[in-house]
Amino acid sequence: MRIVKLAIVIVAALVLLPAFSASAHTPLFSHDNSSLQSAFAINDPAKSWAVYANLPSTDTAAYYWFQMDAGGDIDITLLSPVDPADSHFLPSFVLMVPGSLSNDPVPSFVEIPSGYGTIVVDGTDPGIATYEPFSPGWFYQLANLTLSAPVTGTYYIAVYDQNNSGNFGLPVGYVEGYTIPEILMLPYALQLVFVWEGQNIFIVLLPLLLSLVLGGIMVYRRTTVTKGPKDDLSKWAAAFGGLSFIGYAGIDVYQMLLALSKTGWESGAIVSILFAVLPLALGAIGLRYALRRGPKTTIYHRVGLVAIGVIGLMLWTGLYIGPALMVLAAILPSHRPKLP
């Protein structure tokens, strides 16, 4: 394992990770919030959240609430993963403001608490989808509202569509950042976002599954020519860790191509390509170690394997399978394979 290659990967990871953190929303998933009483709480509305949800019918609304101090910035956006021109799903939202004199009309099934005014923002067809480079994915931005909170109190949002049902997204806030639990859950949250887009989870994970199965068979066949893990547990763990990274790179590439088929070419795809190349590099280094015919694993190899696992964790790649197996490879016993 060459230090120069590892250093390049580390530098690339450290350069790109801040860009990711500064440009991504923290995912939330709401459900069972079809009444004002069961409204979904958005804690810290200044933080950049992206709520993913569903409107099951045309006679219900999805409700949200948050606390806001007077003068605070309110930023609300409404998204959809489907083209309104094809799906005829074009939801709107109403912001309910305590003590406000605004009284925009809303459908009769939308609940308005006593003493609240209403600001309605109707959804409009943007005509083209927007490319999201970091997931990667796409969305149609239907509506947006920014204003300063007129009073301190509890604010409510209701999302509704009188003509159709479907999935929608509700990004709120503007301060980017993640807590440790949010970072740990992000790889799995992204898979749920793909499902929210309308994808089948098996198809989403298929590149990873194929990499593990077909790659595992190829690695096993290499053992027949004395260049492979054989009965070396450390190398087997590194092999499947590397294959996990390569499979996740396949997921990134597939999602990028799918998103570009909705949006057309976008310069942000360059960022998506970089985020696919990095796990590919990690996987290649892991496989290089697993397939080497060299002497017994040294402390330098073990440090390198841990470094690969940590970098994979930093890049939220490999669904934790890759990082975990690389760290496991660093601690498992290793020995020189016996020649036939």
N, C-alpha and C positions, 0 to 999 in steps of 0.2 A: 504494500500500500504506500503510495508515494505522498510525501508530505506536501509537495507543491500542489497536487490535485486537490487534496483535502483543504489546503489553505484557500484555493480559488473558490471552492464551494462555500466555505465559511464566510469569506468576504461577500460573496453574492447574496448569501442569506441575510447577513447583517445589514446590507444596503437595502434590500427589497422589503424586509420585514417592517421597518418603520413606515414605508409607503403603503403597505397593506393596512396597518393599524390606523393610518390617518385617513383612509378612504372607504372604510367598511362600516356598515351598521351592525349592531348587535341583534341577532335574530330572536324574536319571540313568537310563540304560537298560541293563539287564543282560541277558545271553544266554550260552548255552553254560556254564552254571554248575550242571549237574545232578548234580554229585558234590562230595564234601567237598574233594577235591583241586583242583577247578576253581572253588572258591567265589569269589564276586565280592567284591572288597575295598571296604569303606566307609572311606575315609580321613577322619580327623577326625570321629568319631561324635557329637561335641557339636554340630557344625554341622547345620543343618536341611536334610536331603536328602529327596527324594522319588524312590524307585527305582520305575521302571515296568517290568513284566516279564510273563512268560507261563508258566503251567504247561501243558506240552503233553500230559500224560497223567496218569492217576490212580495210576501206580506209580512216579512220580519226584517229587523235591523240588527246590526251588531254594535254593541255599546262599549264605550271605554271611558275611563275617568282619570283625572290627574289633578294634583294640587299645584297652584301657581301663585306666586307673589305678584303684586301689582308692579307693572313695568317690565316684567319678565318677557322674554321673547318666546312666542308660540310659533312653531313651524310644523305644519302638517302637510303630508303629500299622500295622494291616493294612487295606487298602481294596480295593474292587472297583468297576468301572464299571457292573456289571450287577446287576439286582435278584435277590437269592438266591432269592426266592420263584418267579421265573419261570425262571431259568437253572439252579437247583439247584447252583450253584457257590458253595460256602461253605468256603473254605480256612481252615486254622489255621496257627500257627507255633510252633516250639519254640526257646527260647533255651538254648544249651549253655554252661554256666558251668564254668570250670576249677576242679577240686577240690571242687565242690559235692556235698553229700550228697543234694540233691533228685533224685528219680528218677521223674518223671512218665512214664507209658507213652507210647511213640510207635509208629507203624506200623513193621513189620519192614524196609521198604525205606529208611527214614531212617537215614543213617549218623551214628553218634555216636562221636567220638574217645575213645580210652582216657583214663580219669581225669576225665571230664567228667560233671557232673550235668545234668539236663534240667528246664526249666520250660516246660510246655506251656500255650499260651493258645488255647483253642478259638474259632473264629469263630462269631459269632451274628448272626442277621438283625436289622438295626436297624429294619426296617419302613419306613423312609423314607430317601430320598437327601438328602445335604447339598449345599447350593449353594456353589460356589467363585466369588467375584465377580471375581477378577482375571484368570482365564484367558480367559473365564469357562467354568465346567464344573460337573460334579457327581460325587459318589462316594458309595458305601455304606461306612460305617465298620464293620468287622467285629470288630476286636479291638484292644486296647491294653495295653501293659505299661510301667510305670515303676518303677524301683528303683535303689538305689545299688549300684554294682559292689562285690561283697564282696572281690575280690582283684584285683591287677594281672595282666593276661595277655591272651590272645587269646580272644575270645568268638565263637561261631558262631550263626547263625540259619538255620533251615530252614523253608521255607513249603511246605505240602503240602495235598492234598485227595484223599481216598480214593474220592470219588464222582463227580467231574467235573473237567474241565479248563477253563481260562479265563485271562483277564488279571487281574492284581492289582497293587496299589501298596503300597510299603513305606516310608512316611515314618519317618525316624529323626532324632534330635537336636532341638535347640531354639534354637540360636543362629543368627539370620537374617543373611544377608550373601552378597555375590557377589564373585567375582574378575572382573577385566576380561574374560578369555576366556569366562567363564560368562555375563556380561552380553551379550557379542557373539553368543553362540550361542542366547540365550534365545528370540528370535522363532521360530527354526526348531525348537527343542526343543518349543515349545508346539504346533506343527503335529503333531509326533510324538505328543504327549499326546492330541490329538484323534483320531488314528488308533488309539491305545491304547484310547480310549473305544469304538471300533468304527465310527468314521466313515470314509467314503471320502475320500481326500485331494483328489480332483477336486471333490467337492461342497464340501469345506471351503474351497477356494481359488476357487470359482465366483464369489462376489461381487467378488473382486479382478479376475478375468479379465473379467467383464462390465463392470466399471467402466472398465478399460483399453480394451476393444474398442468398446463403445457410446459411452463418453465421448470416445474418440479420434475416432470418426465425427462426433459432434456438434461437437467443436472444429474439425474440418476444414471442416464445413459453414459454421461461422461465418466462416471466411476468405473465403467468397464474398460476404459483405456488408462486407468490409474491416474487420471487427472480430475479429481472431484472429491467430494466430502467423504465418500465411503462410510466408515463407521465413526467419523469425527463429528461429535455433537456440535461443537462450536461452529464448524464450517456449514453444517446443515442449517443451523439457526441463521447464520449470515446469508446463506443462499436464499432462504424463504423471506428473510427481511429485505434483501435486495429486490426480490421478485415483487414484494408488496409495494415497494417504492415505484418500480417500473409500472406495475398495474395501476397505481394511483395516477401516474403520469398519463396513462392511457385514458383514465376517466377525465382528466383535465382536457386532453386533446378532443375527446368525443364531445364534451360539453361545450368547448369553444366552437367546434364546427357546427354543432346544433344551434348555438346562439347566433352565429354569423349567418346561418341560413334564414334566420328571422329578421336580422337587422341589415344584412349586407356587410361588406368589409368595413371594419372600424380600426383606427390606429391603436385603440386599447387592446387589440388582439396581440400586439407585441408583448404587452405585460403578461397576458395569459400564456403566451409561448414560453416566456422566461420562467413562469411558475410551473410549467410542465417540464422544462429542461432540468431544473434543479433536482426534483426527485429522481429523474432519469439518471442524473450524475451520481446521486447517492446510491441508487440501485446498482449501477455499473461498478462502483468501487466495492460494494458489498459482495457482488458476484466475483469480482477479481480475487478477493481474499478467499472466497469459498472454493474457487477452482484452482487455486495455486498449488504447486507441487513442492512448495518450499518446506523448510524445517518447522519444528514445533512452534506454535504461536508464542510470540514474545510479549512482553509488557507493552511494547510500542504498538503492536497490533491491537491489543486489548484497549488501549487508550484511544486509538483511532476508531474502533468499533463503537465505543461509548460516544465519541464525538459525532459520528454519523447519526446515532440515535438521537442525540440532543438536538442536532441541526434539523433532523426530520420533525422533531417535536415542535421546534420553533417555527417551522414552515407549515405546521398543521397538515402534514401530508402522511400518507400511508395508513390512515385510520387507526393510528397507534399500533397497528400490527407490525409495521416496519420498524419504528423506533424501539418497540419492546423486544423484538427479536434480535436487533443489533446489540442492545444492552445485554440480552441473554447470551448472545454469542461471546461477549466479552468476559463472561464469568463461567461459562461452561468449560469442562476439561477438553483439552485438545492433544492430539498426538500425531506423529507421522503415520500416514496410511501404510499398511503392509503391502509390499509388492507381491503379486502372484508368483 
